[in-house]
Amino acid sequence: MRVKRYVVDSMPDALAQIRTDLGKDAVILNTKEIRSGGFLGLFSKKKIEVIAATDSLAKADSRPKTGPIQRAGATQPAAPVAVLEQPKAAKADRTADLLESIERLANKQPAPAEPEPAPRPVVPLQLGAAAYGSKASTAPVAAAPAPAPAAEPAAALRPAEPRKKPEEPLAEDPVLSELRAMRQMMKNLAQAGSAQPAPHPLLAALEARLLEQEVLPELAQEVIGAIEEKLAEEEVDLTPARANAMAAEKLRQIMGNPPRMPLQPETRIAHFVGPTGVGKTTTIAKLAAEQVLRHRRKVGFITSDTYRIAAVEQLKTYATILGVPLEVVFSPHDLKKAFDNLQDCDIVFMDTAGRNFRNEMYVSELNALLQGGPRSETFLVLSLTMKYKDMKAVAENFSRFRLDKVLLTKKDETETFGPILNLLHEYPLALSYITTGQNVPDDFNVAGEDELIALILGEQANE
């Protein structure tokens, strides 16, 4: 294997020199522009540096070997002189030899030394007439014995050679760096055949959309995998509409097909729990207004949110506007009296304090206020602006108690809806309502999986 570097003005010049020096089987390993000449970096000229290599063994073997030249008039042999063909193994192994040579040069390892040819025997000149006559003697001449090598002087008489200092590592050679890069590139190309095929552009865009919506990566990959399997079975062309339809079908399975369960007509007590700032009080006012104005039911309010100064006043304002009674409780012992005062109401909405629900003590205190029974419901109120990690922490703490439904708020304040998909995949909660603003009694509707899926996929909701 021979590797040679050329610095030329143009590629045609390089090709001509390579063909002359290395033959037509040479391979160009790398080319790059450099600057050469000039003074202190000025007036330098652009040159092209070319690294080329050839398999010298294969080149030597490829030349035909012929017999000795025959004199004119000599009898031609019966069979033509055989021409040695180039071994197929040399061609097959050329790529392997090239990689080995590049690796040896990159690691600065010297090539294995070829054995030196043995010295030819010295034949003494013929003297006399036999040497200069017209006819040469045909008797074989015995080779003179080679002279014995002179005895080496004793080791004690030799001057001691100075001990060589260990060589310091040389600076990185740009050519070796190029060779290492070329070696890595060739390895990558060799492995490219086993790489996975590129995904369909529509599927790549769909997966990017799901990840942008903060859908968990494993769920996004599950959606894409399901679509790919279906396409392989049906063998049909993929269109944007078809991709979204198949994605929506898989997202429904991931959600667990949660039912749409708004407030039931037979419900007597509706509890609303959740972290602070998610809009529980405003949402209660919207639902109460719907029950009063649309269903003509008699409504009552209970609030245990005595931690915020304005919380009781806010609910009292809504109670005054709607003309409904309000009871304030400070402990579970006050609940019996509050329910006795509201026994004439068709439905009672109970507002609770938003606390740090990572604290189990607060969750236990709140659970003592919740009244169980077949005619009661508990709504977990979550803001769509929350991170999935926070949603999961709240749902995990409340999962030990009875949770019936999830109510989503602040749809108008976010464009990311993947966290609720992740939550419904992990916790079997029914969808109830979704709020889209702060206007009472408007800006809310019954939530459904189709609406959430349309929001995740970037489509216009049908509802």
C-alpha positions as CSV (number, residue, x, y, z in Angstrom):
1,M,0.0,0.0,0.0
2,R,1.4,3.4,-1.0
3,V,0.0,6.7,0.2
4,K,1.3,9.9,-1.4
5,R,0.5,13.6,-0.9
6,Y,0.4,16.1,-3.8
7,V,0.1,19.9,-3.7
8,V,-1.1,21.2,-7.1
9,D,-2.7,24.1,-8.8
10,S,-5.7,22.2,-10.1
11,M,-7.4,18.8,-9.9
12,P,-6.4,17.9,-13.5
13,D,-2.7,18.4,-12.6
14,A,-3.2,16.2,-9.6
15,L,-4.9,13.4,-11.6
16,A,-2.1,13.5,-14.2
17,Q,0.6,13.1,-11.5
18,I,-1.3,10.4,-9.6
19,R,-1.9,8.4,-12.8
20,T,1.9,8.7,-13.6
21,D,3.1,7.9,-10.1
22,L,0.6,5.4,-8.7
23,G,-1.2,4.1,-11.8
24,K,-4.8,4.0,-12.9
25,D,-5.9,2.0,-9.9
26,A,-5.0,4.8,-7.4
27,V,-7.7,6.0,-5.0
28,I,-8.1,9.7,-3.9
29,L,-8.5,9.7,-0.1
30,N,-8.9,13.4,0.6
31,T,-8.7,16.9,-1.1
32,K,-8.7,20.3,0.5
33,E,-7.6,23.9,-0.4
34,I,-4.5,25.2,1.3
35,R,-2.3,28.3,0.9
36,S,1.3,28.0,-0.1
37,G,4.3,30.4,-0.5
38,G,4.2,34.1,0.2
39,F,5.9,36.1,2.9
40,L,4.6,36.0,6.5
41,G,1.2,34.7,5.2
42,L,1.0,37.5,2.5
43,F,0.8,37.0,-1.2
44,S,0.3,33.3,-0.7
45,K,-1.3,31.3,-3.5
46,K,-4.2,28.9,-3.3
47,K,-3.2,25.3,-3.8
48,I,-5.0,22.0,-3.7
49,E,-3.7,19.2,-1.4
50,V,-4.6,15.7,-2.6
51,I,-4.0,12.5,-0.6
52,A,-4.0,9.4,-2.9
53,A,-3.2,5.8,-2.4
54,T,-2.7,2.6,-4.4
55,D,-2.3,-1.1,-3.8
56,S,1.2,-1.7,-5.1
57,L,1.0,-5.4,-4.7
58,A,-2.2,-5.7,-6.8
59,K,-0.6,-3.3,-9.3
60,A,2.5,-5.5,-9.6
61,D,0.5,-8.6,-10.0
62,S,-1.7,-7.1,-12.6
63,R,1.2,-6.8,-15.1
64,P,1.5,-9.8,-17.4
65,K,4.6,-11.9,-17.1
66,T,6.0,-13.2,-20.4
67,G,8.7,-15.6,-21.4
68,P,12.2,-14.6,-22.7
69,I,12.3,-12.7,-26.0
70,Q,13.0,-15.2,-28.8
71,R,15.3,-14.5,-31.7
72,A,14.1,-14.1,-35.2
73,G,13.7,-17.3,-36.9
74,A,13.5,-19.3,-33.7
75,T,10.9,-22.0,-33.5
76,Q,7.7,-20.8,-31.7
77,P,6.6,-23.0,-28.8
78,A,3.6,-25.2,-29.4
79,A,1.5,-23.5,-26.7
80,P,1.3,-19.7,-26.2
81,V,3.0,-18.2,-23.2
82,A,0.5,-18.1,-20.3
83,V,-0.4,-14.6,-18.9
84,L,-0.9,-14.4,-15.2
85,E,-4.3,-13.0,-14.3
86,Q,-4.7,-10.6,-11.5
87,P,-5.9,-12.5,-8.4
88,K,-9.5,-11.8,-7.6
89,A,-8.5,-11.9,-3.9
90,A,-6.4,-8.8,-4.4
91,K,-9.4,-6.8,-5.7
92,A,-11.6,-8.1,-3.0
93,D,-9.2,-7.2,-0.3
94,R,-8.3,-3.8,-1.6
95,T,-10.7,-2.0,0.7
96,A,-9.5,-3.9,3.7
97,D,-5.9,-3.1,2.8
98,L,-6.7,0.6,2.4
99,L,-8.4,0.7,5.9
100,E,-5.4,-1.1,7.4
101,S,-2.9,1.3,5.8
102,I,-4.9,4.4,6.9
103,E,-5.1,3.1,10.5
104,R,-1.4,2.3,10.5
105,L,-0.5,5.8,9.3
106,A,-3.0,7.4,11.7
107,N,-1.4,5.6,14.6
108,K,2.1,6.3,13.3
109,Q,3.1,2.6,13.1
110,P,5.8,1.8,10.6
111,A,5.0,-0.6,7.8
112,P,6.5,-4.1,8.2
113,A,10.0,-4.1,6.7
114,E,10.5,-6.3,3.6
115,P,13.3,-8.8,3.8
116,E,16.5,-7.6,2.0
117,P,17.5,-9.7,-1.0
118,A,20.5,-12.0,-0.5
119,P,23.7,-10.7,-2.2
120,R,24.4,-12.2,-5.5
121,P,27.5,-14.6,-5.8
122,V,30.6,-13.0,-7.3
123,V,31.6,-14.6,-10.6
124,P,35.3,-14.1,-11.4
125,L,36.1,-12.7,-14.9
126,Q,37.4,-15.1,-17.5
127,L,41.0,-14.2,-18.5
128,G,42.8,-15.1,-21.6
129,A,41.5,-15.9,-25.0
130,A,38.4,-17.7,-23.7
131,A,37.3,-14.4,-22.2
132,Y,37.8,-12.3,-25.3
133,G,37.4,-14.9,-28.1
134,S,34.6,-15.0,-30.5
135,K,33.1,-18.0,-28.8
136,A,32.3,-18.0,-25.2
137,S,33.1,-20.9,-23.1
138,T,30.1,-23.1,-22.3
139,A,31.6,-24.7,-19.2
140,P,29.9,-23.6,-16.0
141,V,31.9,-21.3,-13.8
142,A,31.9,-22.1,-10.1
143,A,31.0,-19.3,-7.9
144,A,33.8,-18.1,-5.6
145,P,33.0,-18.6,-2.0
146,A,32.0,-15.4,-0.2
147,P,34.6,-14.0,2.0
148,A,34.1,-14.6,5.7
149,P,33.0,-11.5,7.6
150,A,35.6,-9.7,9.5
151,A,35.5,-10.4,13.2
152,E,33.9,-7.6,15.2
153,P,36.0,-5.9,17.8
154,A,35.3,-6.8,21.4
155,A,32.4,-5.1,23.0
156,A,34.7,-3.8,25.7
157,L,36.6,-1.7,23.1
158,R,33.5,0.0,21.8
159,P,32.7,3.4,23.3
160,A,29.5,3.4,25.3
161,E,26.6,4.9,23.3
162,P,24.9,7.8,25.0
163,R,21.4,6.8,26.4
164,K,18.8,8.4,24.2
165,K,16.2,10.6,25.8
166,P,12.6,9.5,25.4
167,E,11.1,11.1,22.4
168,E,8.5,13.8,23.1
169,P,5.2,13.3,21.5
170,L,5.0,15.2,18.2
171,A,2.3,17.7,17.5
172,E,-0.7,16.4,15.7
173,D,-0.1,16.2,12.0
174,P,-2.9,17.6,9.9
175,V,-2.5,14.8,7.4
176,L,-2.9,12.2,10.2
177,S,-6.0,14.0,11.4
178,E,-7.4,13.9,8.0
179,L,-6.7,10.2,7.8
180,R,-8.3,9.5,11.1
181,A,-11.4,11.4,10.0
182,M,-11.4,9.5,6.7
183,R,-11.1,6.2,8.6
184,Q,-14.1,7.0,10.8
185,M,-16.1,8.1,7.8
186,M,-15.4,4.9,6.0
187,K,-16.5,2.9,9.1
188,N,-19.7,4.9,9.2
189,L,-20.4,4.3,5.6
190,A,-19.8,0.5,6.2
191,Q,-22.4,0.6,8.9
192,A,-24.9,2.7,7.0
193,G,-26.4,-0.4,5.3
194,S,-27.7,-1.7,8.6
195,A,-29.2,1.6,9.7
196,Q,-33.0,2.1,10.0
197,P,-34.7,3.7,7.0
198,A,-35.7,7.3,7.4
199,P,-39.3,7.8,8.7
200,H,-42.0,9.1,6.4
201,P,-41.9,12.9,6.4
202,L,-45.5,13.1,7.6
203,L,-44.8,10.7,10.5
204,A,-41.7,12.7,11.4
205,A,-43.7,15.9,11.5
206,L,-46.4,14.2,13.5
207,E,-43.9,13.0,16.1
208,A,-42.4,16.4,16.3
209,R,-45.9,17.9,17.0
210,L,-46.6,15.4,19.8
211,L,-43.3,16.1,21.5
212,E,-43.8,19.8,21.1
213,Q,-47.2,19.3,22.9
214,E,-45.2,17.7,25.7
215,V,-46.6,14.2,25.1
216,L,-44.3,11.7,26.8
217,P,-41.7,10.4,24.3
218,E,-42.7,6.8,24.8
219,L,-46.3,7.6,24.1
220,A,-45.4,9.6,21.0
221,Q,-43.3,6.7,19.7
222,E,-46.2,4.3,20.4
223,V,-48.5,6.4,18.2
224,I,-45.9,6.5,15.4
225,G,-45.3,2.8,15.7
226,A,-49.0,2.0,15.5
227,I,-49.4,4.0,12.3
228,E,-46.4,2.3,10.7
229,E,-47.8,-1.1,11.5
230,K,-51.1,-0.2,10.0
231,L,-49.6,1.2,6.9
232,A,-47.6,-2.0,6.4
233,E,-50.7,-4.0,6.6
234,E,-52.9,-1.9,4.3
235,E,-50.2,-0.8,1.9
236,V,-51.8,2.5,1.1
237,D,-50.4,6.0,0.6
238,L,-50.2,8.2,3.6
239,T,-51.9,11.7,3.5
240,P,-52.0,14.3,6.2
241,A,-55.7,13.7,6.9
242,R,-55.1,9.9,7.1
243,A,-52.1,10.3,9.4
244,N,-54.1,12.5,11.8
245,A,-57.1,10.1,11.7
246,M,-54.9,7.1,12.6
247,A,-53.1,9.2,15.3
248,A,-56.4,10.2,16.8
249,E,-57.5,6.6,17.0
250,K,-54.3,5.6,18.8
251,L,-54.6,8.6,21.2
252,R,-58.1,7.5,22.2
253,Q,-56.7,4.1,23.2
254,I,-53.9,5.8,25.2
255,M,-56.4,8.0,27.0
256,G,-58.4,4.9,27.8
257,N,-61.5,6.3,26.1
258,P,-62.5,8.4,29.2
259,P,-66.2,9.0,29.4
260,R,-67.8,12.4,29.3
261,M,-69.4,12.9,32.7
262,P,-70.7,16.4,33.5
263,L,-72.6,17.1,36.6
264,Q,-75.3,14.4,37.1
265,P,-79.0,15.4,37.7
266,E,-79.2,13.2,40.8
267,T,-76.1,14.6,42.4
268,R,-76.7,16.2,45.9
269,I,-73.2,17.4,46.9
270,A,-70.4,18.4,44.5
271,H,-66.9,18.9,46.0
272,F,-64.2,20.8,44.2
273,V,-60.6,20.2,45.2
274,G,-57.3,21.1,43.7
275,P,-54.2,23.2,44.2
276,T,-54.3,27.0,44.7
277,G,-54.8,29.3,41.8
278,V,-56.5,26.9,39.4
279,G,-59.8,28.7,39.4
280,K,-62.0,26.6,41.6
281,T,-64.2,29.4,42.9
282,T,-64.9,31.0,39.5
283,T,-65.7,27.5,38.1
284,I,-68.1,26.8,40.9
285,A,-69.9,30.1,40.1
286,K,-70.2,29.2,36.4
287,L,-71.7,25.7,37.2
288,A,-74.0,27.1,39.8
289,A,-75.3,29.8,37.3
290,E,-76.0,27.0,34.8
291,Q,-78.0,25.0,37.4
292,V,-80.0,28.1,38.4
293,L,-80.6,29.7,35.0
294,R,-80.9,26.7,32.7
295,H,-82.1,23.8,34.9
296,R,-84.0,25.9,37.5
297,R,-82.5,24.1,40.4
298,K,-82.1,25.5,43.9
299,V,-78.4,25.8,44.7
300,G,-76.5,26.3,47.9
301,F,-72.8,27.2,48.6
302,I,-70.4,25.9,51.3
303,T,-66.8,27.2,51.5
304,S,-64.0,26.0,53.7
305,D,-61.5,28.2,52.1
306,T,-60.8,30.4,55.2
307,Y,-57.1,30.7,54.5
308,R,-57.5,33.4,51.8
309,I,-59.1,36.6,53.0
310,A,-60.8,37.3,49.7
311,A,-62.0,33.8,49.1
312,V,-65.1,34.0,51.2
313,E,-66.0,37.5,49.9
314,Q,-65.6,36.3,46.3
315,L,-68.0,33.4,46.7
316,K,-70.4,35.6,48.8
317,T,-70.5,38.1,45.8
318,Y,-71.5,35.3,43.4
319,A,-74.1,34.0,45.9
320,T,-75.6,37.4,46.2
321,I,-75.8,37.8,42.4
322,L,-77.4,34.4,41.9
323,G,-79.6,34.7,45.0
324,V,-78.4,31.5,46.7
325,P,-77.4,30.8,50.4
326,L,-73.8,30.5,51.5
327,E,-72.4,28.7,54.6
328,V,-68.8,29.0,55.9
329,V,-67.2,26.1,57.7
330,F,-63.9,26.2,59.7
331,S,-63.7,22.5,60.6
332,P,-65.4,19.2,59.9
333,H,-67.5,19.7,63.0
334,D,-69.3,22.7,61.2
335,L,-70.4,20.6,58.3
336,K,-73.5,19.1,59.9
337,K,-74.9,22.5,60.8
338,A,-74.1,23.8,57.3
339,F,-75.9,20.9,55.6
340,D,-78.9,21.3,57.9
341,N,-79.2,24.9,56.9
342,L,-79.1,23.9,53.2
343,Q,-81.3,20.9,53.4
344,D,-83.9,22.6,51.1
345,C,-81.4,23.0,48.2
346,D,-81.4,20.6,45.3
347,I,-77.6,20.7,45.0
348,V,-74.8,22.0,47.2
349,F,-71.5,23.2,45.7
350,M,-68.6,23.0,48.2
351,D,-65.5,25.1,47.7
352,T,-62.3,24.0,49.4
353,A,-59.0,25.7,50.1
354,G,-56.1,25.4,47.7
355,R,-53.2,24.2,49.7
356,N,-49.8,22.5,49.2
357,F,-51.0,19.1,48.3
358,R,-47.5,17.6,48.4
359,N,-48.1,17.8,52.2
360,E,-50.0,14.7,53.2
361,M,-51.3,16.4,56.4
362,Y,-53.2,19.0,54.3
363,V,-54.7,16.3,52.1
364,S,-55.9,14.3,55.1
365,E,-57.5,17.5,56.6
366,L,-59.3,18.1,53.3
367,N,-60.4,14.5,53.0
368,A,-62.2,14.8,56.4
369,L,-64.4,17.6,54.8
370,L,-65.5,15.4,51.9
371,Q,-68.9,13.8,52.3
372,G,-69.1,10.4,50.6
373,G,-72.3,8.8,49.4
374,P,-74.0,7.7,46.2
375,R,-75.3,11.2,45.6
376,S,-72.0,13.1,45.9
377,E,-69.2,13.8,43.4
378,T,-65.6,15.0,43.7
379,F,-64.1,17.1,40.9
380,L,-60.3,17.4,40.7
381,V,-59.7,20.9,39.3
382,L,-56.4,21.2,37.3
383,S,-55.1,24.0,35.2
384,L,-54.0,23.2,31.7
385,T,-51.0,25.5,32.3
386,M,-49.6,23.1,34.9
387,K,-46.6,20.9,34.1
388,Y,-47.3,17.2,33.9
389,K,-45.0,16.6,36.8
390,D,-47.2,18.8,39.0
391,M,-50.4,17.3,37.7
392,K,-49.2,13.9,38.5
393,A,-48.1,14.8,42.0
394,V,-51.6,16.3,42.8
395,A,-53.4,13.3,41.3
396,E,-51.1,10.9,43.1
397,N,-51.9,12.4,46.5
398,F,-55.6,12.4,45.9
399,S,-55.8,9.0,44.3
400,R,-55.9,7.4,47.8
401,F,-59.3,9.1,48.2
402,R,-62.3,9.1,46.0
403,L,-61.9,11.0,42.8
404,D,-64.6,10.9,40.2
405,K,-63.8,13.4,37.5
406,V,-61.2,15.9,36.4
407,L,-62.2,19.5,35.5
408,L,-59.7,21.4,33.3
409,T,-59.3,25.2,33.5
410,K,-57.5,28.0,31.6
411,K,-57.6,26.5,28.1
412,D,-57.3,30.0,26.8
413,E,-54.0,30.6,28.6
414,T,-51.9,27.8,27.0
415,E,-51.2,26.1,23.6
416,T,-49.8,22.9,25.2
417,F,-52.2,20.1,25.9
418,G,-50.0,17.0,26.0
419,P,-49.8,16.8,29.9
420,I,-53.5,16.0,30.2
421,L,-53.1,13.1,27.8
422,N,-50.2,11.8,29.9
423,L,-52.4,12.1,33.1
424,L,-55.4,10.4,31.6
425,H,-53.1,7.5,30.4
426,E,-51.9,6.9,34.0
427,Y,-55.0,7.7,36.1
428,P,-58.6,6.5,35.2
429,L,-60.4,9.9,35.5
430,A,-63.5,10.8,33.7
431,L,-63.7,14.1,31.8
432,S,-66.2,16.7,33.0
433,Y,-65.7,20.3,32.0
434,I,-63.1,22.6,30.4
435,T,-63.1,26.3,30.9
436,T,-62.0,28.9,28.3
437,G,-62.1,32.2,30.2
438,Q,-63.2,34.0,33.3
439,N,-66.7,35.2,32.2
440,V,-69.5,34.0,34.4
441,P,-71.7,32.2,33.5
442,D,-70.1,31.6,30.1
443,D,-66.6,30.4,29.0
444,F,-67.0,26.7,29.8
445,N,-68.3,23.6,28.1
446,V,-68.4,19.8,28.6
447,A,-65.0,18.3,27.9
448,G,-64.5,15.4,25.6
449,E,-61.6,13.3,24.3
450,D,-62.1,14.5,20.7
451,E,-61.6,18.1,21.7
452,L,-58.4,17.3,23.6
453,I,-57.1,15.2,20.7
454,A,-57.9,18.0,18.2
455,L,-56.0,20.4,20.4
456,I,-53.0,18.1,20.7
457,L,-52.9,17.4,16.9
458,G,-53.3,21.1,16.1
459,E,-56.8,20.7,14.5
460,Q,-59.8,22.8,15.0
461,A,-62.0,21.3,17.7
462,N,-65.4,20.2,16.6
463,E,-67.2,21.3,19.7
